[in-house]
Amino acid sequence: MKNKNNIISIVSLVAVIIALAVLIIWPDGDTIILGCGIIILISIVAIVCGFIGRSQIKKTNEKGKGLALTAIILGFIVCIFSAYTMLIFSAIKDVNFNDTTLCPKVSNCVDNGDGTSTCDFQDIYEIPCSTENLTSEQFKK
């Protein structure tokens, strides 16, 4: 028994690798919040399996302690990063951009010519906003 790796440790590492792959390839935009939720669930599975694997390894003296520890650490990192990303994008979607709370803080506002404008928020997300209280310096020339 000493020569084989603990199955639960292997499962935890596979789960965190899947979470990382989903994190890398998940499409952004409207589905980013859903993707982060799925990543968080997979990361939690990896963390729980990692702790279970480490517990079993102590009892059975199998290999795989490093696999479980790696899965636990990466699982926490991926979970925290995904939760943070999910909160950021949830906040961006819930803000009323038609007031002056955010638009004066963004740069590169573009008048669309139809009474609307969009602003680049941190160069990653285009948001609609009102042009009423914006200064001319905020518009792209």
C-alpha positions as CSV (number, residue, x, y, z in Angstrom):
1,M,0.0,0.0,0.0
2,K,2.9,2.4,0.5
3,N,3.7,2.5,-3.2
4,K,0.4,3.8,-4.5
5,N,-1.0,7.4,-4.4
6,N,-4.1,8.1,-2.4
7,I,-7.1,8.2,-4.9
8,I,-8.8,11.1,-3.1
9,S,-5.6,13.2,-3.3
10,I,-5.5,12.5,-7.1
11,V,-9.1,13.5,-7.4
12,S,-8.4,16.8,-5.5
13,L,-5.6,17.6,-7.8
14,V,-7.6,16.8,-10.9
15,A,-10.5,19.0,-9.6
16,V,-8.2,22.0,-9.0
17,I,-6.7,21.5,-12.5
18,I,-10.2,21.5,-13.9
19,A,-11.0,24.7,-12.0
20,L,-7.8,26.4,-13.3
21,A,-8.7,25.3,-16.9
22,V,-12.3,26.7,-16.5
23,L,-10.8,29.9,-15.1
24,I,-8.6,30.3,-18.2
25,I,-11.1,29.3,-20.9
26,W,-14.4,30.6,-19.5
27,P,-15.9,33.3,-21.8
28,D,-16.2,36.7,-20.3
29,G,-19.0,39.1,-20.5
30,D,-22.5,38.2,-19.3
31,T,-21.5,34.7,-18.2
32,I,-18.5,35.6,-16.1
33,I,-20.5,35.5,-12.9
34,L,-21.8,32.0,-13.7
35,G,-18.3,30.9,-14.6
36,C,-16.9,32.2,-11.3
37,G,-19.6,30.4,-9.4
38,I,-18.8,27.1,-11.1
39,I,-15.1,27.6,-10.5
40,I,-15.7,28.3,-6.8
41,L,-17.7,25.1,-6.5
42,I,-15.0,23.0,-8.2
43,S,-12.4,24.7,-6.0
44,I,-14.3,23.8,-2.9
45,V,-14.5,20.2,-4.0
46,A,-10.7,20.2,-4.6
47,I,-10.1,21.7,-1.1
48,V,-12.4,19.2,0.7
49,C,-11.0,16.2,-1.2
50,G,-7.5,17.5,-0.4
51,F,-8.2,17.5,3.3
52,I,-9.9,14.1,3.2
53,G,-6.9,12.7,1.2
54,R,-4.4,14.1,3.7
55,S,-6.5,12.5,6.6
56,Q,-6.6,9.2,4.8
57,I,-2.8,9.3,4.1
58,K,-2.1,9.7,7.8
59,K,-4.0,6.5,8.5
60,T,-2.9,4.4,5.6
61,N,0.6,5.6,4.9
62,E,-0.1,6.0,1.2
63,K,1.7,8.5,-1.1
64,G,0.0,11.6,-2.2
65,K,0.5,14.0,0.7
66,G,2.1,16.6,-1.7
67,L,-0.7,16.2,-4.2
68,A,-3.3,16.9,-1.6
69,L,-1.4,19.9,-0.2
70,T,-0.9,21.3,-3.7
71,A,-4.6,20.9,-4.4
72,I,-5.6,22.6,-1.1
73,I,-3.3,25.6,-1.7
74,L,-4.3,26.1,-5.4
75,G,-7.9,25.5,-4.5
76,F,-7.9,28.3,-2.0
77,I,-6.1,30.6,-4.4
78,V,-8.5,29.9,-7.3
79,C,-11.5,30.1,-5.0
80,I,-10.5,33.5,-3.6
81,F,-9.6,34.9,-7.0
82,S,-12.9,33.7,-8.5
83,A,-14.9,35.1,-5.5
84,Y,-13.2,38.4,-5.9
85,T,-13.8,38.5,-9.6
86,M,-17.4,37.5,-9.1
87,L,-17.9,40.3,-6.6
88,I,-16.3,42.9,-8.9
89,F,-18.4,42.0,-11.9
90,S,-21.6,41.8,-9.7
91,A,-20.9,45.3,-8.4
92,I,-20.3,46.6,-11.9
93,K,-23.6,45.1,-13.2
94,D,-25.6,46.5,-10.3
95,V,-24.4,50.1,-10.4
96,N,-26.6,52.6,-12.1
97,F,-24.3,54.0,-14.7
98,N,-26.7,56.7,-15.8
99,D,-25.7,58.9,-12.9
100,T,-22.5,60.7,-12.2
101,T,-21.2,58.4,-9.5
102,L,-18.9,56.4,-11.8
103,C,-18.7,58.1,-15.2
104,P,-16.6,61.0,-14.0
105,K,-14.1,58.5,-12.7
106,V,-13.8,56.6,-16.0
107,S,-11.8,57.7,-19.0
108,N,-12.2,57.3,-22.8
109,C,-16.0,58.1,-23.0
110,V,-17.3,57.8,-26.5
111,D,-20.5,59.5,-27.7
112,N,-22.3,56.9,-29.7
113,G,-24.3,59.6,-31.6
114,D,-27.7,58.2,-30.6
115,G,-27.9,59.9,-27.3
116,T,-25.9,57.3,-25.5
117,S,-22.3,56.9,-24.6
118,T,-20.0,54.2,-23.4
119,C,-17.0,54.4,-21.1
120,D,-14.0,52.1,-20.7
121,F,-14.0,51.0,-17.1
122,Q,-10.4,50.0,-16.2
123,D,-9.9,49.1,-19.8
124,I,-11.7,45.8,-19.5
125,Y,-15.4,46.6,-19.5
126,E,-17.5,49.0,-21.6
127,I,-20.3,50.5,-19.6
128,P,-23.2,52.8,-20.7
129,C,-23.3,56.1,-19.0
130,S,-25.0,59.5,-19.2
131,T,-23.1,62.3,-21.0
132,E,-24.9,65.1,-19.2
133,N,-22.3,65.8,-16.5
134,L,-19.2,64.7,-18.2
135,T,-16.5,67.1,-19.2
136,S,-15.2,67.3,-22.8
137,E,-11.8,66.0,-21.6
138,Q,-13.3,62.6,-20.8
139,F,-14.4,61.9,-24.4
140,K,-12.1,60.3,-27.0
141,K,-11.1,62.7,-29.6
